[in-house]
Amino acid sequence: MDLELFDEVAETFRSLLPQDLGTPRVRARRYGLKVWFGPETPPKEHYEAQVIGAKHVADATVLAIEIGFHTEHPKVADNDAVLAHLSRQEKQWRKVLGPEAESGPFLGRPDDWRRISETWPDPDLGEPGLRFELATRLLDYVTALEPTRSTR
């Protein structure tokens, strides 16, 4: 049975995640992967690796991949509070995520949701190593942000 790219990313991610972070909930779909901890229903704060349109990434001509953390509460103030909480530990998570991680408004949506994520312009979705690269980079976001995020 052939797995879709994000099904493969999900399996790789699960195999690499340290047990001390808890049991992840993982939902793969054709063009993305969502990861969260806690309830069965995805909460408003979660991690994603997903294909997005080129119009959202300056260097992309066809498509891009976004990898990182999203906060999608209905109220802007709640999303800003999540980012403010994470920003207090930025020095620590920046060591892991580097300058590629951008904190700010969500890509492709009105200015209400927030993110800490990066984009990869025009990746080759058929490249054999992409599955591992996506899983390990998503793991970087989870291990860098989740210990702080979960204390809010």
C-alpha positions in Angstrom: 0.0 0.0 0.0 1.4 3.4 -1.0 1.0 6.1 1.7 0.5 9.7 0.8 3.3 12.1 1.7 1.6 13.4 4.9 0.7 9.9 6.0 4.4 9.1 5.8 5.3 12.3 7.6 2.8 11.4 10.4 4.3 7.9 10.8 7.9 9.3 10.9 6.9 12.0 13.3 5.3 9.6 15.7 8.4 7.4 15.7 10.7 10.3 16.6 8.6 12.1 19.2 10.0 11.8 22.8 7.6 10.1 25.1 7.9 12.8 27.8 5.8 15.2 25.7 2.8 12.9 26.0 0.7 11.2 23.4 0.2 13.2 20.2 -3.0 13.3 18.2 -2.1 13.3 14.5 -4.4 13.9 11.6 -2.9 13.5 8.1 -4.7 14.6 5.0 -3.7 14.8 1.4 -2.1 18.2 1.6 -1.2 18.5 5.3 -0.7 17.2 8.8 -2.0 18.5 12.1 -0.5 17.6 15.4 -1.9 18.4 18.9 -1.9 17.1 22.5 -4.9 16.6 24.6 -8.5 16.2 23.6 -9.7 14.1 20.6 -11.0 17.2 18.8 -8.2 19.4 17.5 -7.8 22.4 19.8 -7.3 26.0 18.5 -3.5 25.6 19.3 -1.7 23.0 17.2 1.2 22.2 14.9 0.9 21.8 11.2 2.9 20.9 8.1 0.9 21.8 5.0 1.0 22.8 1.4 0.0 26.4 0.8 -0.5 28.6 -2.2 2.5 30.4 -3.8 0.7 33.7 -3.3 1.4 33.5 0.4 5.2 33.1 0.1 7.3 35.7 -1.7 9.9 33.3 -3.2 7.4 30.6 -4.3 6.1 30.3 -7.9 4.0 27.2 -7.7 3.4 26.2 -4.1 5.0 26.2 -0.7 5.0 24.2 2.5 4.4 25.8 5.8 5.6 24.1 9.0 5.1 25.3 12.5 2.6 26.3 15.2 -0.8 27.9 14.8 -3.1 29.6 17.3 -6.6 29.9 15.8 -8.9 31.2 18.6 -11.9 33.2 17.5 -10.7 36.3 19.4 -7.5 38.1 18.3 -6.6 38.9 21.9 -6.5 35.2 22.8 -4.2 34.5 19.9 -2.0 37.5 20.8 -1.9 36.2 24.4 -0.6 32.8 23.2 2.1 34.4 21.2 3.1 36.7 24.0 3.4 33.7 26.3 5.6 31.9 23.8 7.6 35.0 23.2 8.7 35.1 26.8 10.8 32.0 26.1 11.9 33.0 22.6 15.5 32.9 23.4 15.3 29.2 24.2 13.1 28.1 21.3 15.0 30.3 18.8 18.1 28.2 19.5 16.2 25.2 18.1 14.1 26.9 15.4 16.6 29.5 14.2 15.8 32.6 12.2 13.5 30.7 9.8 10.7 30.7 12.3 8.5 33.8 11.9 6.1 34.9 14.5 3.1 36.9 13.4 -0.2 36.9 11.5 -1.5 33.7 10.0 -0.7 33.2 6.3 -3.7 33.6 3.9 -6.3 34.7 6.4 -7.5 38.0 7.8 -5.5 39.3 10.6 -7.0 37.3 13.5 -5.1 34.0 13.8 -1.4 33.8 14.7 1.6 31.6 13.9 5.2 30.7 14.6 6.2 29.0 11.4 8.4 28.9 8.3 7.8 28.3 4.7 9.7 26.3 2.1 9.1 27.7 -1.4 8.5 25.3 -4.3 9.6 22.0 -2.8 9.7 18.8 -4.9 6.8 16.9 -3.2 8.1 13.7 -4.8 11.7 14.0 -3.4 12.4 10.8 -1.3 13.9 12.6 1.7 11.1 15.2 2.0 9.1 12.9 4.3 11.9 12.8 6.9 12.8 16.5 6.5 9.2 17.5 7.2 8.8 15.1 10.2 12.0 16.2 11.8 11.3 19.9 11.3 7.8 19.6 12.7 9.4 17.7 15.6 11.7 20.7 16.1 8.7 23.0 16.5 6.9 20.6 18.9 9.9 20.0 21.1 10.8 23.7 21.2 7.4 25.2 21.8 5.2 22.6 23.5 6.9 22.6 26.9 6.2 26.4 27.1 2.8 26.3 25.4 1.4 23.7 27.6 2.1 25.7 30.8 -0.2 28.5 29.7 
